[in-house]
Amino acid sequence: MTDRSAVESYTVQTVGFAYCALPECEVAGDTLHMNVYIPATMKGSTPKPDRFPLLVFFTGGGFWQGNFNIPQWPEAFVKRGFVVATPQYRLGWDRNNDGVIDSLDFSPDIVSGHCEGNAKSLMRAVMRGYLDAHAAIRFLLGNPDSYPVDPELIYVGGPSAGGTLSMTAAFSSWEQLEAYWATFSGGLPYEVGPCDMRYSVRSCPLLGPDVTEPYHIRGVVNCWGQVVMDPALEGDPGAVDLYSAYATGDFVSPPDVGRILSCPDYPYGMGGKAMHARLVEYGHCVKTMEDPDARHKTVFLSDEDTLYDDVVYPLSVQRGERARFIAAQASCLFKSSICGTPCTDTTIFLVDEPSDWLRAYYVVNGTANGEPGGCEDDGTARFLPILPGEGFSRHDLLVWPNPSPGGPMSVAWNSSTRFGDCIVTDVSGRVVFSGTVANRSTPFSSLGLDNGHYLVRVDDRDNTYTTRFVVFR
């Protein structure tokens, strides 16, 4: 896996992996399908491995809607060296609480975030999804000749309900879900309507060999999801690497410990912020990003097309950029863990403006090291420019590489002005460079500078731009 695009081409197969019907029942079930994205050729001289890490990526949709033909996300990950599977899982729960699951429950007219649905039916939907998620993994591992995956490198992920499903599949055991169900339901059976496998809490038989060896989910890509679990459950959540992105104002999957849809009777979950703290406490690999202005699903994005540098970026383009950035960041974290390099950071990185997003350059609230922008060959983080203490403003100055190992330095500022007067000083005020520079050019070098911080100022005809960089060899 790599934070850069390393796969030149890939194939896509659509396969059925489980059949949700019982021979003794008259009610027919449905076949669950998945798309499987497999790297075919590598870029440049990159050798093609025999096995790839596996990412099983689940659709969102509130456990009542969704499609396994997921746009943008699979391509972002397969190009970074994963076999990616996007399986169906059984959808549907009693959203209008009329005692049955029927077409009325699949109506988009039911207001998002309503709390009138049957909470036990929702919990059963989560449990069904858990079984289907692990069935998809078992099918892929049970067919190694068809799917070149490394059984030691299994990852899951998804947005919204897909994030909740992936978090639950990785951090909860079936025994824990059963125990939580017993408490949550007051001791009711979770099995309802065994002949209708669409809504039955039973495993669907696989359409192929099953894996015989135990396996472990090594990491999660969670986008605004939560672990469904007993809130009283404490202790080490296990060695699962977590890349998580969430919105501060998310009422669907609250970032802390909270109920699904923030409804008083719905199942509890631990959101990205809560799991971040738990994983840091026990020394596991974690990286978390928070959008302080966003609500559910709009992390890193505005709700409409964005104008930046006189170019209109459609919302679909922004979503694609988000998928590619998350794929790169998650790959870096997972690779750091594989290589045994430090990857536990107590910082929750703040992301804010869509203009910053489009440059893959993020407000990190003035942290000392800057924002990790990828990873080196051994998995250690590569950093983007260090920010001023108050954070990076849209109109501030960009200097890179930063930290600098000693070499050419590039500058850019968000303006149509082509030239500006630049001055670089050390922390004592000593001038180490001054002159007129071109916007988006490489005008000076840090070669010969001592280790430490340096201040940069550019004055053009409209504004003054400031930033800092560090030399570190």
KAJO-V23490 format. One line per field, one symbol per residue. phi: phi as a letter, one per 30 degrees, with the letter a starting at -180 (. if undefined). psi: psi as a letter, one per 30 degrees, with the letter a starting at -180 (. if undefined). burial: 1 if it has 24 or more other C-alpha atoms within 12 Angstrom, else 0. A space follows every 10 residues. Layout:
phi->???
psi->???
burial->???
This chain:
phi->.adcdccdbb cbccbdcabc bcedcdddcc dccbcbcbec bcdhcddddd bbdcccccdd kiibbkbddd didedddddc jcdccbddbd ckaddchcjb cbdddcdddd ddidccdddd ddddddddee dddddddddd ddbddcbdcd ddbcbbalch dddddddddd cccddddddd eeddcijddd dbhddcddbd dbddedcldc dccdbbddab ccchbaddad dddbjddjdb dbcbbbcecd cdbedcdade ihcdcdddac dedddedddd ecicdabbbb cdcccdicei bdcaeccbhi cdcdeddddd dddddddddd dddddedddi cebcbddcdc cbdeddedch bbdbiiddci ceckbddcjd dccdedcded jccecdccba dadcdjlebc babdadddba dcbbbdddjd dcaaldbddi bbcbbcdjdd ekcbcbbbcc dcbccbabbb cbc
psi->llfljfkell lkkklkflji lkefkfkkak kkllkkkkke llkbgkkkle klkkjjkkla gggfllkfik leeeeeeefg gkkkkilllk lklifghgfl jafffgkffk kkglgfljee eeeeeeeeee eeefeeeeee ffifffjilj ffikllllkc eeeeeeeeee fkleeeeeee eeeefgglkf kkiffjfegk ilkkkkhakl kfkllkjflk jkjhalkjlk ffklakflik kjkkklkegj feikeaklkk ggkfglkllj aeeeeeeeee egglkkkkkk jfflakfgkf llglkkkkhg kkjleeeeee eeeeeeeeee eeeeeeeefg lkgjkfkjkk kdkeeeefgh kkkghhlefa kkgalaegfl kkklkklleg lklegakkkl kjlkgjakkk kklilfkfll kkkklafffk kfkklklkkh liflkgkfkl kakkkkkkja felkklallk kj.
burial->1111111001 0000111111 1100000010 1111111111 0100000000 1111111111 1111111111 1111111111 1111111111 1111110000 1000110000 0011111111 1111111111 1111111111 1100001111 1011111111 1111111111 1111011101 1001100001 1001011111 1111110000 0000011111 1111111111 1000001111 1111111101 1111111111 1110011111 1111111111 0001111111 1101111111 1100010000 0010000111 1111111111 1111111100 0111111111 1111111111 1111111111 1111110111 1111111100 1111111111 1111100011 1111100011 1111110000 0110001110 0011110010 0011111111 0000111111 100
